[in-house]
Amino acid sequence: MCFVIAFAAPGLMRFVRGLPSGATLLWAWFAAHLVHFASVAILFATFDRIQIAQHRGQTALVVLIGSSVVFGAASTIASHSRLRTVIHNALLYAVFGIFTLAFAHNPVVLLRVLAAALILALALRLTACFKPAETNLTPAD
């Protein structure tokens, strides 16, 4: 849920006062994801060594690609150049796509709800670029 809120932050800012900045929320997600990486590594090393030994290439590829996307998205959070901003957005949308597909195809129904939450977060994020329409109505006398 941390990523969902961070991803939707640009759109949520209009509705929730006092919400931390999108960058702060993304740093919180990154910290949580590092804990997740460490926990999964410990679990696999402890309980699933045979699986890792049988699929070394696949395991290395998943770890390399997954960590690269996460570290890349985190390292470009406070980007000031146009190129780094584009890279950051591309990596952020890659994380969004990976999470959404993983949750949508999960047999656990509650995790499918997270896919719906991610799609709602996308809608909120995209509505952040819309400005409220200004009206030229004059008060009636």
C-alpha positions in Angstrom: 0.0 0.0 0.0 3.0 2.3 0.5 3.7 2.3 -3.2 0.0 2.9 -4.0 -0.1 6.0 -1.9 3.3 7.2 -3.2 2.2 6.6 -6.8 -1.1 8.4 -6.3 0.5 11.3 -4.3 0.4 13.9 -7.1 -3.4 13.4 -7.4 -4.0 12.9 -3.6 -2.3 16.3 -2.8 -5.5 18.0 -3.9 -7.7 16.0 -1.5 -5.5 15.3 1.6 -4.0 18.2 3.4 -0.7 17.4 5.2 0.2 14.5 3.0 3.9 14.1 2.8 5.5 14.9 -0.6 5.6 12.3 -3.3 9.4 12.1 -2.9 9.1 11.4 0.9 6.5 8.7 0.2 8.7 7.1 -2.4 11.6 7.1 -0.1 9.4 5.3 2.5 8.4 2.8 -0.1 12.1 2.3 -1.1 13.0 1.6 2.6 10.2 -0.9 2.9 11.2 -2.6 -0.3 14.8 -3.0 1.0 13.4 -4.7 4.1 11.3 -6.9 1.7 14.4 -7.8 -0.4 16.4 -8.7 2.8 13.5 -10.8 4.2 13.0 -12.7 0.9 16.7 -13.3 0.6 16.9 -14.8 4.1 13.8 -16.9 3.6 15.1 -18.3 0.3 18.6 -18.9 1.7 17.1 -20.7 4.7 14.3 -22.7 3.2 14.6 -22.9 -0.5 18.3 -23.5 -1.4 17.5 -26.3 -3.7 15.2 -24.2 -5.8 17.7 -21.5 -6.1 20.5 -23.9 -7.0 18.3 -25.5 -9.7 17.4 -22.1 -11.2 20.4 -19.9 -10.7 20.1 -18.0 -14.0 16.4 -17.2 -13.5 17.0 -16.2 -9.9 19.9 -14.0 -10.7 17.9 -12.3 -13.5 14.9 -11.6 -11.3 17.1 -10.2 -8.6 19.1 -8.1 -11.0 16.2 -6.7 -12.9 14.0 -6.2 -9.9 16.6 -4.5 -7.8 17.8 -2.4 -10.7 14.3 -1.0 -11.3 13.8 -0.3 -7.6 17.2 1.2 -7.1 16.9 3.2 -10.3 13.5 4.6 -9.3 14.9 5.6 -5.9 18.1 7.1 -7.1 16.2 9.4 -9.5 13.6 10.6 -7.0 15.1 14.0 -6.5 16.1 14.5 -10.1 16.7 18.0 -11.5 17.4 17.2 -15.1 14.8 16.5 -17.7 16.5 13.1 -18.6 16.6 11.9 -15.0 13.0 12.9 -14.6 12.0 10.9 -17.7 14.0 7.9 -16.4 12.4 8.2 -13.0 8.9 8.3 -14.5 9.7 5.3 -16.8 11.0 3.2 -13.8 8.0 4.3 -11.6 5.5 3.2 -14.3 7.5 -0.1 -14.7 7.1 -0.8 -11.0 3.4 0.1 -11.4 3.1 -2.3 -14.3 4.9 -5.1 -12.5 2.9 -4.8 -9.3 -0.4 -4.5 -11.1 0.2 -7.6 -13.3 1.5 -9.6 -10.3 -1.4 -8.7 -8.1 -4.1 -9.1 -10.9 -2.9 -12.6 -11.7 -2.6 -13.7 -8.1 -5.0 -16.5 -6.9 -5.4 -14.7 -3.5 -8.5 -12.5 -3.9 -7.3 -9.8 -1.4 -4.1 -9.3 -3.5 -6.3 -8.7 -6.6 -7.9 -5.9 -4.7 -4.4 -4.3 -4.6 -4.4 -4.4 -8.4 -7.6 -2.4 -8.3 -6.1 0.0 -5.8 -3.1 0.5 -8.1 -5.4 1.3 -11.1 -7.2 3.8 -8.9 -3.8 5.3 -7.9 -3.0 5.6 -11.6 -6.2 7.5 -12.2 -5.5 9.8 -9.3 -1.9 10.4 -10.6 -3.1 11.2 -14.1 -5.8 13.6 -12.8 -3.1 15.7 -11.1 -2.2 17.4 -14.4 -5.8 18.6 -14.8 -6.4 22.0 -13.3 -9.8 22.9 -12.0 -11.7 25.0 -14.5 -12.0 28.6 -13.7 -15.4 30.1 -14.3 -16.1 33.6 -15.4 -19.4 33.7 -13.6 -20.3 37.0 -11.9 -22.6 36.9 -8.9 -26.2 37.7 -9.6 -27.5 41.0 -8.4 
